[in-house]
Amino acid sequence: MAKIELQKLTFSDSEAFWRRVNRLIKEKNTTQEYICSIIGVHFGTFRAWSSGKIYPKLGDIFTLAQALDTSVNYLIFGTKTEPIIHTEYIIGKKVLDLIEIIKKAVD
């Protein structure tokens, strides 16, 4: 199997992520508070995310991307191209892991 290199995120990447989020909020002529109401998080939580005190879960980032009508890939990496690891690969890997767990349980 070919080796896949994953990108490592840094603090500056986090700052760029929030710049992109805030730019999209401004472009949509809306507010952080309104986006919070759409994605179902308290505004205090959103502020803690954007200040780097806590980090949003991947599901929250996905919901945020949907609310801003963009992709997770754009929010994280700033590019609109497809991510290196495709959803089909991740789902396939999870299925294979589940099959292995079931095999071990049966044995």
LUMTORPA-117317 format. One line per 8 residues: number of its first residue (from 1); their letters; for each residue z, y, x of C-alpha. Coordinates in steps of 0.001 Angstrom, whole numbers. Example, Ala and Ser with C-alpha at 12.3 -4.5 7.8 and 13.67 -1.06 7.14 Angstrom:
2
1> AS> 7800/-4500/12300 | 7140/-1060/13670
REM end
This chain:
107
1> MAKIELQK> 0/0/0 | -866/3471/1285 | 2005/5686/2327 | 2460/8695/47 | 3967/11854/1505 | 6129/13800/-901 | 6625/17527/-633 | 10163/18667/80
9> LTFSDSEA> 11392/21734/-1790 | 13324/24543/-125 | 15378/27466/-1400 | 12332/29738/-1071 | 10476/27284/-3330 | 13249/27759/-5885 | 12838/31525/-5685 | 9074/31158/-6140
17> FWRRVNRL> 9668/28845/-9126 | 11768/31513/-10868 | 9278/34268/-9978 | 6580/32208/-11715 | 8834/31556/-14724 | 9708/35244/-15078 | 6092/36321/-14592 | 4993/33963/-17390
25> IKEKNTTQ> 7771/35250/-19648 | 6589/38818/-19005 | 2915/37884/-19535 | 3853/36350/-22889 | 5636/39591/-23776 | 8828/37703/-24587 | 12354/37423/-23191 | 14445/34877/-21342
33> EYICSIIG> 16731/34749/-24372 | 13831/33814/-26656 | 12635/31104/-24250 | 16199/29731/-24189 | 16182/29486/-27966 | 12879/27584/-27855 | 13982/25092/-25199 | 17473/24709/-26633
41> VHFGTFRA> 19642/25885/-23757 | 22350/28510/-23683 | 21345/31761/-21995 | 24286/31378/-19582 | 22847/28044/-18462 | 19444/29648/-17935 | 21033/32402/-15812 | 22903/29783/-13764
49> WSSGKIYP> 19602/27971/-13182 | 17764/31113/-12128 | 20573/32174/-9773 | 20586/28757/-8077 | 24168/27962/-9087 | 22967/24828/-10895 | 19583/23189/-11159 | 17717/22264/-14329
57> KLGDIFTL> 16987/18601/-14952 | 13367/17491/-14830 | 13315/17180/-18628 | 14452/20793/-18912 | 11728/21907/-16499 | 9171/19984/-18559 | 10393/21668/-21771 | 10369/25062/-20039
65> AQALDTSV> 6778/24470/-18903 | 5787/23563/-22476 | 7454/26696/-23853 | 5568/28798/-21302 | 2302/26942/-21992 | 1896/25815/-18399 | 2413/22683/-16302 | 5439/21486/-14384
73> NYLIFGTK> 3173/21325/-11358 | 2406/25039/-11668 | 6067/25992/-12048 | 7180/23916/-9065 | 4242/24168/-6676 | 2339/27207/-7946 | -887/25279/-8332 | -2727/24102/-11392
81> TEPIIHTE> -4099/20966/-9725 | -2872/17505/-10597 | 284/16337/-8812 | 29/13783/-6021 | 1897/11128/-7992 | 332/10684/-11387 | 2280/9877/-14537 | 508/6528/-14821
89> YIIGKKVL> 1849/5534/-11399 | 5413/6519/-12302 | 5292/4676/-15645 | 3709/1631/-13991 | 6428/1620/-11322 | 9161/1784/-13969 | 7560/-1133/-15849 | 7402/-3205/-12649
97> DLIEIIKK> 11050/-2364/-11885 | 12028/-3446/-15403 | 10143/-6733/-15022 | 12034/-7418/-11769 | 15377/-6732/-13482 | 14489/-9113/-16317 | 13370/-11821/-13860 | 16676/-11574/-11988
105> AVD> 18653/-11720/-15233 | 16787/-14835/-16389 | 17186/-16677/-13055
REM end
